[in-house]
Amino acid sequence: MSDKTESAKIRKSDAEWRCDLTPAQYDVTRRAGTERAFTGPYWDNKKDGTYRCVCCGEPLFASETKFDSGTGWPSFYAPIARDGVEEHRDASHGMVRTEVVCAKCDAHLGHVFPDGPRPTGLRYCINGNALSFDEKAKK
């Protein structure tokens, strides 16, 4: 990561994040928590629009890339911009996975798996509490 990208990151204290987020949003995004399947927002949202990082508002996923994975979490086959998310090795909980975080504020979003649909074959399994949603205006 370049110094320019690193300096553009949003940095807040733990107390600031706690003030800005609900307890569920804070647990997921700042403590790498996970909501229970079929309980978080947006897992069954079928509306057209843009999913943004709940912490910083960065646009992350488009509804056109959302699919029903049957897992109980919002799932997407690609982010809006490849550099909008970062991926890190996650060896927690006795397994090795690839964690997905917001590139702008380091919010934990979820994980990416190689079992998604075409065209990418990827499944970005994202916690609904890590997202906000802007519905596309109807014409």
C-alpha positions as CSV (number, residue, x, y, z in Angstrom):
1,M,0.0,0.0,0.0
2,S,1.3,3.4,-0.9
3,D,2.0,6.1,1.7
4,K,-0.6,8.3,-0.1
5,T,-3.3,5.6,0.3
6,E,-2.3,5.0,3.9
7,S,-2.5,8.7,4.8
8,A,-6.0,8.9,3.2
9,K,-7.4,6.3,5.6
10,I,-10.0,7.4,8.0
11,R,-8.7,7.1,11.6
12,K,-10.9,7.5,14.7
13,S,-10.4,6.6,18.3
14,D,-12.3,3.6,19.7
15,A,-14.5,6.0,21.7
16,E,-15.4,7.8,18.4
17,W,-16.3,4.6,16.7
18,R,-18.5,3.6,19.6
19,C,-20.3,6.9,19.4
20,D,-20.8,6.7,15.7
21,L,-22.0,3.1,15.4
22,T,-24.7,0.9,17.0
23,P,-23.4,-1.9,19.3
24,A,-24.0,-4.4,16.5
25,Q,-22.2,-2.3,13.9
26,Y,-19.3,-1.7,16.2
27,D,-18.9,-5.4,17.1
28,V,-18.8,-6.4,13.4
29,T,-16.7,-3.6,12.0
30,R,-14.3,-2.7,14.7
31,R,-14.0,-6.0,16.6
32,A,-14.3,-8.4,13.6
33,G,-17.5,-9.9,14.9
34,T,-20.1,-11.8,12.9
35,E,-23.9,-11.5,13.1
36,R,-25.9,-14.7,13.2
37,A,-27.1,-15.9,9.8
38,F,-30.5,-14.6,8.6
39,T,-30.5,-11.9,11.4
40,G,-28.6,-8.9,10.0
41,P,-29.9,-6.3,7.6
42,Y,-29.8,-6.7,3.8
43,W,-29.4,-10.5,3.6
44,D,-32.7,-10.7,1.8
45,N,-32.8,-7.2,0.3
46,K,-33.8,-7.3,-3.4
47,K,-33.9,-3.5,-4.1
48,D,-31.6,-1.8,-6.6
49,G,-28.9,0.4,-5.2
50,T,-25.5,0.7,-3.7
51,Y,-24.2,-0.9,-0.5
52,R,-21.8,1.4,1.4
53,C,-19.4,0.9,4.4
54,V,-21.5,1.8,7.5
55,C,-18.4,3.4,9.0
56,C,-17.2,5.8,6.3
57,G,-19.8,5.7,3.5
58,E,-17.5,4.3,0.9
59,P,-19.4,2.6,-2.0
60,L,-18.5,-1.1,-1.8
61,F,-21.0,-3.3,-3.6
62,A,-23.7,-2.8,-6.3
63,S,-27.0,-4.6,-6.1
64,E,-26.3,-6.0,-9.6
65,T,-23.6,-8.2,-8.1
66,K,-25.7,-9.4,-5.2
67,F,-26.9,-13.0,-5.2
68,D,-28.7,-15.4,-2.9
69,S,-26.0,-17.7,-1.6
70,G,-28.4,-19.3,0.9
71,T,-26.0,-18.5,3.7
72,G,-28.0,-15.8,5.5
73,W,-25.6,-13.0,4.8
74,P,-25.5,-10.5,1.9
75,S,-23.4,-12.1,-0.8
76,F,-21.8,-10.4,-3.8
77,Y,-19.6,-11.7,-6.6
78,A,-17.5,-8.5,-6.9
79,P,-16.9,-5.2,-5.2
80,I,-17.7,-2.0,-7.1
81,A,-14.0,-1.1,-7.3
82,R,-11.2,-3.7,-6.7
83,D,-9.3,-1.1,-4.6
84,G,-12.3,-0.4,-2.5
85,V,-11.7,-3.4,-0.4
86,E,-8.6,-5.1,1.0
87,E,-8.1,-8.8,1.7
88,H,-6.1,-10.3,4.5
89,R,-5.3,-13.8,5.7
90,D,-7.5,-14.7,8.7
91,A,-6.5,-17.8,10.7
92,S,-8.9,-17.2,13.6
93,H,-11.4,-19.8,14.9
94,G,-9.3,-22.8,13.8
95,M,-9.7,-22.1,10.1
96,V,-7.9,-20.2,7.3
97,R,-10.1,-17.7,5.4
98,T,-9.7,-14.4,3.5
99,E,-11.0,-11.4,5.5
100,V,-12.4,-8.5,3.6
101,V,-12.0,-5.0,5.0
102,C,-13.0,-1.5,3.8
103,A,-9.9,0.0,2.2
104,K,-10.8,3.5,3.4
105,C,-11.4,2.9,7.1
106,D,-10.3,-0.7,7.8
107,A,-13.8,-1.8,8.8
108,H,-14.2,-5.6,9.0
109,L,-16.8,-6.5,6.4
110,G,-16.7,-10.3,6.2
111,H,-14.9,-12.9,4.1
112,V,-14.4,-13.9,0.5
113,F,-14.6,-17.5,-0.7
114,P,-13.9,-19.1,-4.1
115,D,-17.3,-20.7,-4.4
116,G,-19.4,-17.9,-6.0
117,P,-21.1,-17.6,-9.3
118,R,-19.8,-16.4,-12.7
119,P,-18.3,-14.2,-13.8
120,T,-15.8,-14.1,-10.9
121,G,-16.4,-17.4,-9.1
122,L,-16.1,-15.4,-5.8
123,R,-18.5,-15.0,-2.9
124,Y,-18.0,-11.9,-0.9
125,C,-19.9,-12.9,2.3
126,I,-20.5,-9.6,4.0
127,N,-22.1,-8.8,7.4
128,G,-25.2,-6.7,6.9
129,N,-24.3,-4.6,10.0
130,A,-21.1,-3.5,8.1
131,L,-23.3,-2.0,5.4
132,S,-25.7,0.9,4.7
133,F,-27.8,0.9,1.6
134,D,-28.7,3.7,-0.9
135,E,-31.7,2.7,-2.9
136,K,-31.6,3.7,-6.6
137,A,-34.3,6.2,-7.4
138,K,-37.1,4.8,-9.5
139,K,-37.5,6.3,-13.0
